[in-house]
């Protein structure tokens, strides 16, 4: 895997969620990782 494999996977996940009009949002926490929350409507 390349050094940016995780970033690419997260980018694709975000695009997929957006295409599905999902209410989930992927957040980046520098130095920690990622987490997913449900977007408030």
N, C-alpha and C positions, 0 to 999 in steps of 0.2 A: 504494500500500500504506500501511496505517496504521503508526503508530509502534510498535505491538506485534505486528506481523505475524509476526515470527520467534518470539516467545513463544507465540503462538497455534498456529503450526505445530508447535513442539516439544511443546506440550501435547497436541495431537491425535496426534502420533507416539507419545507415551508411552501414551496411552489405547489406541491401536491395538495396540501391542506387548503391553500388559497383556491385552487381549481375546483375543489369540492365544496367551497363555501363553508368550510368547517369553522367552528367557533373556537378552535384550539389555536393558541399562539405559542411559538417556541421562543424562549428568552435565552439570551447569552449572559452568563455571569463570568466576567474575565477572571482567570485564575482558578475557577471552580468547575464550570461546566455549563450544562444546559438544563432548563426545566420547561415544562409545558403547563400552561394555564388555560382555563376556559375564558374566552372573551365575553365581557358583559355587554348585553345588548340594550 
